[in-house]
Amino acid sequence: MVNFIKKNILGSLREFRNRFINPIQNGQCADSTPKDVRIMKKRAHVLHAVLAGCVQRRDYSELTKFLPPKHEYVLSVRISPLQYKMYRYYLDHVASEGSKTKTGAYLFKDFQILSQIWSHPWCLHLSNEHRKKNVYKKNQFQKTAQLINVETIVAESGLKENEGKELNDNGNSTMSTDVPQIVLEGAKAACSPRSQSPNQAWYKHLLTERDIRIMEHSGKMVLLFEILRMAEDLDDKVLVFSQSLISLNLIEDFLAASHEARDPLSSLKNGSWIKNVDYYRLDGSTSASLRKKWADVFNNTSNFRGRLFLISTRAGSLGINLVAANRVVIFDASWNPSYDIQSIYRVYRFGQLKQVFVYRLLAQGTMEEKIYDRQVTKQSLSFRVVDHQQIKRHFTHFELTELYTFEPDMLDDPNSRKSKRPTPILPKDSILAQLLQIHKDWMVSYHEHESLLDHKQEEELSEAERKAAWAEYEAESNPAKLPDDSSQDTLQKKTNEQLLELLNKSRTNVSVNFLNLQKMRAHIIEDYILRLHQQYPLLPQAELQIKAQLWKQSDDNRRELAQTLYRASLAKQQTLTLQIQAIFNSRRNVTPANPSTSNQPGEV
């Protein structure tokens, strides 16, 4: 996209990879060497300055000054013994079947099954039943299609048979009546039920019918329903996002069970979970009219009953306003961080009047936790390059590639690996504080998501380091640098026409860099403040001052780059001119030899 706006500002893809992608990625991890980290910071600084002239980024941080505070918590949830048993069994007996040739080939298939385990083991059964229904519908459709084809063939065969009878003078049919029967038998064989894949029922001996009623088989479910109960006491509305429709179905089943088990003498609202009254659901099957209807009903200030919205992440993370809620539960992590971020913005937007609390539920020690780690890595890379922030390096190369490592923190196993992340002492959220007390066995740790993305002032480059970064970058990639073919020996081999062409190119390069430098006018800080005030008339003076300084610094960096390019190209042109003049002078002083008087081989 940058290349489309400003041609070749980042060079070719190969040059961009060597100059920026590889150095920045090599310094992104916790186990990167000090040299890699230093190079990463310098290249990120240079790339940010280069992009400043053509990339503008505006994220939710622009709204923070106009909205109530937002607190985003990541809860590492301990898996249950049943989840541990099933997760371990799948890794050892099912996923390992193709381990010799897999190397990630079946990653997404494994992810789908493992995600059902860490959501709740019964999701496996629901998913299998859903698959059976789809297979049955598909077989029925194929059977119907085959029968329609058979009827068509029979009809056409009968028609041709009649035609044959009419054409045969002896009255005997010239068409065989066996063809439709053969086709019919083939259709019946094609419509016979398929055998079940052997991997689909691997969990049968580990799961029983009674497990559907046990919420405690999933720490996520336990914490989710505690959050719903506490939010109800605070008159707060909740959004629950999940990538899996199966998980949403199971949550609905538990809501129905909770509704049936409530005290019949309690008030109409307390503990009541009636669909489209106390809670709503939005997924890919919800029509546009119903989406708008349920959103309007949910946001209605007079609607005290509707306090929960179950939403499919893909279907409801965009294009819907649900500011009546101020608590968001992200039930499972997405590979793409933008899905989860957009889910949060359903409530954290203009119109929100309460503090916003976000709970990301992660199954500790599982693949899901590593996927979240990748999310943070992607976000921090974006912040480094586009927002010029220095983010702490949290994850090692091993953590970024090893997704199948399973090291949960189990209560009854003193040898299990404990979580590395430190836990803050006191959360700012009353619900989270209660969860830590009531369900401390389910929560391994928690941390604030933003703390992993905070700008680290102490990791900023000094002014000297920034200048060194530009010097190193120019030395490596400056197009005005003397090319290898401009050495004296190489120039001697060129013709006069080639030397003149090289000199003209050098002069053109100087002119282009001079014009680019002339376009960049220097402005005083008051000019930037005035322009910012026109764009943000409600912004406080202190914020205007900060933004103006950042803007001015960005322009100064660009002007410094333009000056460096101009000076380097001018020096190169002057050196090249002197070299070529010397070559021309030497060629004029050389007297061409007379062919008629030159000595022949062997002559004295």
ChimeraX attribute file (.defattr): number of C-alpha atoms within 10 A of each C-alpha:
attribute: neighborCount
match mode: 1-to-1
recipient: residues
	/A:1	7
	/A:2	12
	/A:3	13
	/A:4	8
	/A:5	10
	/A:6	12
	/A:7	11
	/A:8	12
	/A:9	14
	/A:10	17
	/A:11	14
	/A:12	12
	/A:13	12
	/A:14	9
	/A:15	12
	/A:16	16
	/A:17	14
	/A:18	12
	/A:19	18
	/A:20	20
	/A:21	16
	/A:22	13
	/A:23	20
	/A:24	25
	/A:25	15
	/A:26	17
	/A:27	20
	/A:28	24
	/A:29	21
	/A:30	14
	/A:31	16
	/A:32	18
	/A:33	12
	/A:34	10
	/A:35	10
	/A:36	18
	/A:37	21
	/A:38	18
	/A:39	19
	/A:40	23
	/A:41	26
	/A:42	25
	/A:43	25
	/A:44	25
	/A:45	24
	/A:46	23
	/A:47	21
	/A:48	21
	/A:49	20
	/A:50	17
	/A:51	18
	/A:52	18
	/A:53	12
	/A:54	11
	/A:55	12
	/A:56	9
	/A:57	9
	/A:58	8
	/A:59	8
	/A:60	11
	/A:61	8
	/A:62	10
	/A:63	13
	/A:64	13
	/A:65	12
	/A:66	13
	/A:67	17
	/A:68	15
	/A:69	13
	/A:70	17
	/A:71	16
	/A:72	20
	/A:73	21
	/A:74	18
	/A:75	23
	/A:76	24
	/A:77	27
	/A:78	27
	/A:79	31
	/A:80	21
	/A:81	15
	/A:82	19
	/A:83	21
	/A:84	19
	/A:85	13
	/A:86	19
	/A:87	21
	/A:88	16
	/A:89	16
	/A:90	20
	/A:91	17
	/A:92	12
	/A:93	11
	/A:94	16
	/A:95	20
	/A:96	13
	/A:97	12
	/A:98	12
	/A:99	14
	/A:100	7
	/A:101	10
	/A:102	12
	/A:103	9
	/A:104	13
	/A:105	11
	/A:106	13
	/A:107	13
	/A:108	10
	/A:109	12
	/A:110	17
	/A:111	15
	/A:112	12
	/A:113	18
	/A:114	24
	/A:115	24
	/A:116	21
	/A:117	24
	/A:118	29
	/A:119	27
	/A:120	28
	/A:121	25
	/A:122	25
	/A:123	23
	/A:124	25
	/A:125	20
	/A:126	17
	/A:127	18
	/A:128	14
	/A:129	12
	/A:130	13
	/A:131	13
	/A:132	13
	/A:133	12
	/A:134	12
	/A:135	15
	/A:136	14
	/A:137	12
	/A:138	13
	/A:139	17
	/A:140	15
	/A:141	13
	/A:142	15
	/A:143	18
	/A:144	14
	/A:145	14
	/A:146	19
	/A:147	17
	/A:148	12
	/A:149	15
	/A:150	20
	/A:151	15
	/A:152	13
	/A:153	16
	/A:154	18
	/A:155	13
	/A:156	13
	/A:157	18
	/A:158	16
	/A:159	13
	/A:160	16
	/A:161	18
	/A:162	15
	/A:163	14
	/A:164	16
	/A:165	16
	/A:166	14
	/A:167	13
	/A:168	12
	/A:169	9
	/A:170	8
	/A:171	10
	/A:172	12
	/A:173	17
	/A:174	15
	/A:175	16
	/A:176	11
	/A:177	13
	/A:178	9
	/A:179	12
	/A:180	19
	/A:181	12
	/A:182	11
	/A:183	18
	/A:184	18
	/A:185	11
	/A:186	13
	/A:187	19
	/A:188	12
	/A:189	11
	/A:190	14
	/A:191	18
	/A:192	11
	/A:193	11
	/A:194	10
	/A:195	6
	/A:196	10
	/A:197	8
	/A:198	8
	/A:199	11
	/A:200	15
	/A:201	12
	/A:202	16
	/A:203	15
	/A:204	10
	/A:205	7
	/A:206	12
	/A:207	16
	/A:208	11
	/A:209	8
	/A:210	8
	/A:211	15
	/A:212	18
	/A:213	12
	/A:214	13
	/A:215	16
	/A:216	17
	/A:217	22
	/A:218	24
	/A:219	25
	/A:220	27
	/A:221	21
	/A:222	15
	/A:223	20
	/A:224	17
	/A:225	16
	/A:226	18
	/A:227	20
	/A:228	22
	/A:229	15
	/A:230	16
	/A:231	18
	/A:232	19
	/A:233	10
	/A:234	10
	/A:235	13
	/A:236	17
	/A:237	24
	/A:238	26
	/A:239	26
	/A:240	23
	/A:241	28
	/A:242	24
	/A:243	21
	/A:244	21
	/A:245	17
	/A:246	20
	/A:247	25
	/A:248	22
	/A:249	15
	/A:250	18
	/A:251	19
	/A:252	19
	/A:253	14
	/A:254	19
	/A:255	19
	/A:256	15
	/A:257	13
	/A:258	15
	/A:259	16
	/A:260	13
	/A:261	11
	/A:262	13
	/A:263	12
	/A:264	12
	/A:265	7
	/A:266	10
	/A:267	9
	/A:268	9
	/A:269	15
	/A:270	17
	/A:271	20
	/A:272	22
	/A:273	24
	/A:274	16
	/A:275	15
	/A:276	15
	/A:277	18
	/A:278	19
	/A:279	22
	/A:280	22
	/A:281	20
	/A:282	20
	/A:283	19
	/A:284	13
	/A:285	7
	/A:286	13
	/A:287	11
	/A:288	9
	/A:289	9
	/A:290	11
	/A:291	16
	/A:292	14
	/A:293	11
	/A:294	20
	/A:295	19
	/A:296	14
	/A:297	16
	/A:298	27
	/A:299	18
	/A:300	12
	/A:301	9
	/A:302	9
	/A:303	13
	/A:304	16
	/A:305	20
	/A:306	23
	/A:307	24
	/A:308	26
	/A:309	24
	/A:310	22
	/A:311	24
	/A:312	21
	/A:313	26
	/A:314	18
	/A:315	16
	/A:316	23
	/A:317	20
	/A:318	14
	/A:319	9
	/A:320	15
	/A:321	20
	/A:322	22
	/A:323	22
	/A:324	25
	/A:325	25
	/A:326	23
	/A:327	27
	/A:328	25
	/A:329	23
	/A:330	24
	/A:331	23
	/A:332	25
	/A:333	25
	/A:334	20
	/A:335	15
	/A:336	13
	/A:337	17
	/A:338	14
	/A:339	17
	/A:340	22
	/A:341	14
	/A:342	17
	/A:343	25
	/A:344	26
	/A:345	19
	/A:346	22
	/A:347	26
	/A:348	30
	/A:349	18
	/A:350	13
	/A:351	12
	/A:352	18
	/A:353	16
	/A:354	18
	/A:355	14
	/A:356	21
	/A:357	23
	/A:358	23
	/A:359	23
	/A:360	22
	/A:361	26
	/A:362	29
	/A:363	28
	/A:364	25
	/A:365	23
	/A:366	22
	/A:367	23
	/A:368	22
	/A:369	19
	/A:370	24
	/A:371	20
	/A:372	20
	/A:373	16
	/A:374	20
	/A:375	19
	/A:376	21
	/A:377	24
	/A:378	14
	/A:379	15
	/A:380	24
	/A:381	21
	/A:382	13
	/A:383	20
	/A:384	23
	/A:385	21
	/A:386	19
	/A:387	19
	/A:388	19
	/A:389	23
	/A:390	23
	/A:391	23
	/A:392	18
	/A:393	18
	/A:394	17
	/A:395	18
	/A:396	14
	/A:397	13
	/A:398	10
	/A:399	16
	/A:400	14
	/A:401	11
	/A:402	12
	/A:403	17
	/A:404	16
	/A:405	13
	/A:406	16
	/A:407	16
	/A:408	21
	/A:409	20
	/A:410	21
	/A:411	16
	/A:412	8
	/A:413	9
	/A:414	9
	/A:415	9
	/A:416	12
	/A:417	13
	/A:418	16
	/A:419	15
	/A:420	7
	/A:421	12
	/A:422	9
	/A:423	13
	/A:424	10
	/A:425	9
	/A:426	10
	/A:427	17
	/A:428	10
	/A:429	15
	/A:430	11
	/A:431	17
	/A:432	22
	/A:433	13
	/A:434	15
	/A:435	17
	/A:436	18
	/A:437	10
	/A:438	11
	/A:439	14
	/A:440	13
	/A:441	14
	/A:442	23
	/A:443	22
	/A:444	23
	/A:445	20
	/A:446	23
	/A:447	18
	/A:448	18
	/A:449	17
	/A:450	14
	/A:451	12
	/A:452	16
	/A:453	21
	/A:454	14
	/A:455	19
	/A:456	11
	/A:457	10
	/A:458	8
	/A:459	13
	/A:460	17
	/A:461	16
	/A:462	10
	/A:463	9
	/A:464	8
	/A:465	15
	/A:466	18
	/A:467	16
	/A:468	13
	/A:469	21
	/A:470	19
	/A:471	14
	/A:472	15
	/A:473	17
	/A:474	17
	/A:475	13
	/A:476	11
	/A:477	13
	/A:478	15
	/A:479	14
	/A:480	22
	/A:481	16
	/A:482	17
	/A:483	9
	/A:484	9
	/A:485	11
	/A:486	17
	/A:487	12
	/A:488	14
	/A:489	9
	/A:490	10
	/A:491	19
	/A:492	16
	/A:493	11
	/A:494	13
	/A:495	10
	/A:496	15
	/A:497	9
	/A:498	12
	/A:499	22
	/A:500	14
	/A:501	12
	/A:502	19
	/A:503	17
	/A:504	14
	/A:505	13
	/A:506	20
	/A:507	18
	/A:508	14
	/A:509	19
	/A:510	22
	/A:511	15
	/A:512	14
	/A:513	20
	/A:514	18
	/A:515	12
	/A:516	15
	/A:517	19
	/A:518	13
	/A:519	10
	/A:520	15
	/A:521	9
	/A:522	11
	/A:523	11
	/A:524	10
	/A:525	14
	/A:526	12
	/A:527	12
	/A:528	19
	/A:529	21
	/A:530	14
	/A:531	13
	/A:532	18
	/A:533	17
	/A:534	11
	/A:535	10
	/A:536	11
	/A:537	12
	/A:538	10
	/A:539	14
	/A:540	11
	/A:541	12
	/A:542	9
	/A:543	13
	/A:544	20
	/A:545	17
	/A:546	12
	/A:547	15
	/A:548	22
	/A:549	17
	/A:550	13
	/A:551	17
	/A:552	19
	/A:553	14
	/A:554	18
	/A:555	19
	/A:556	17
	/A:557	20
	/A:558	20
	/A:559	19
	/A:560	16
	/A:561	18
	/A:562	20
	/A:563	18
	/A:564	19
	/A:565	24
	/A:566	22
	/A:567	15
	/A:568	20
	/A:569	26
	/A:570	20
	/A:571	16
	/A:572	20
	/A:573	24
	/A:574	13
	/A:575	13
	/A:576	22
	/A:577	19
	/A:578	10
	/A:579	17
	/A:580	20
	/A:581	12
	/A:582	12
	/A:583	16
	/A:584	13
	/A:585	10
	/A:586	10
	/A:587	13
	/A:588	9
	/A:589	8
	/A:590	8
	/A:591	7
	/A:592	8
	/A:593	8
	/A:594	8
	/A:595	7
	/A:596	7
	/A:597	7
	/A:598	9
	/A:599	10
	/A:600	8
	/A:601	6
	/A:602	5
	/A:603	6
	/A:604	5
